[in-house]
Amino acid sequence: MFRHQGKNRTFIHNLRLATLLSLVAGIVNITGVLSIKILTTNVTGHFAFFAEEMIRNEFAAAITFLILTLFFLGGAFLSNFITETVSKTKPQFSHVIPIALEMTVLLVIAIFGIETNLSETEGKIIAFGMLLAMGIQNALVTKISQSTVRTTHLTGLFTDLGIELSQLFFYKKETEIKRLKANIYLRFSIIISFFSGCILGGYLYSYFQIKTLLLAVLILFTALVYDYVRLQYFVIRRKTFQH
């Protein structure tokens, strides 16, 4: 799911990656909305709010929205920088550190952001952390899947889906139809997983508040363990057949 890249990567690898991490993004997104009233999985809206506050001469608020976008950017930069650095010496671990970093950020927020009446500063810190985590995740997934999968926002997904659905009326070759249907299935899977994460996270938030993020951490940890166990299984299997 994480280790395969380039020609070794299949549709199933992308599907597993997309569904699991889109679920995480949905959980983080709804938790951010309910706890601090801020979208934490994309930056499009923050640019609009930034422009609005600038027009109103509310420069302090405008700077806050600008910083939110910069934390997402910083997460993406950090994720790819770590991946590229680690891949030169230990490529099998190039995905582990970014995901571990994302898990750590979400875990810290879940543990230390438990107050029901957060101050404005505390709310901003939590928002910065969530956007950092989602920047890390989005960059990692984009790189691993070679831009096939993005899990933290749906605008591009709905655009691609609309284009591919329309192409079904024009593409006639069997190979083209097969590729289109696979892409459409992948887009729908990401959208459904994201919505499922939002619904599940929203339901759990009524009981656990910001600790709902612990579920996102658990999913990420499970994905890492699954990938490791699967790798060890194939290593042992290969050695067994060689002997």
C-alpha positions, 0 to 999 in steps of 0.5 A: 500500500505504501511501499510500492511505487512507480511501475510496481504500483497497482490499482489495488494499492491505490485503492487501499491507500485512498480509502484508508487515508480518505477516512482519516481525512474525513475524521480530521475534517469534521473534528476540526469543524466541530471543535474549532470551527475551522476547515483543516483539510484544505486551504481554498476557503482560507484564501477567500477568508484571507482576502475578505479580512484584507478588504475589511482591514482586519489584518490580524485575522487575515494573517491568521488565515494566511498562516493556516495555509502556510502550515499546510504548505509546510506539512507538504514540504516537510513530508516530501523532504523527509521522504526524499532524504530517507529514500536515498538510504532506506527507501523501505522506510521513506513513508514511515517517518511522515506518517509517524509525524502525522500521527504524533501531531494528531495524538498531541492535539487529541491529548492536550486539546481536551478543554471544552472552552478553548481560548482563541490562541489554543484554537489557532494552535490546534488548527495549525497542527491539523493543517500541518498533519493534513499537508503531510498526509496529502503530499505523501499520498500524492507522491506515492500514488504519482498524483493519482490519489489525493485524500484531503480535499474533494474539489479536484476529485469531483472535477476529475470525476465529472470529466471521466464520467463524460468521457464514457460517452466518447471513449469506445476502445475496451482498454480506454473504457476499462481505465476510465471505469477503474478511475471512476471507481477510485474517485467514488471510493475516495469520496465515500471514504471521506464522507464516511469519515466525516459522518463517523467522526461527527457521531463520535465527537458527541461522545469524545470531543477532540479525542475523536482524533485518536481514531484517526491515529489508530487507523494510521497505525493499523495501516503501517502495521498492515503494510509491515506485516504484509511485507514480512509475509512476502519476505518469508514466503520468498525465502521458503520457496527459494529453499 
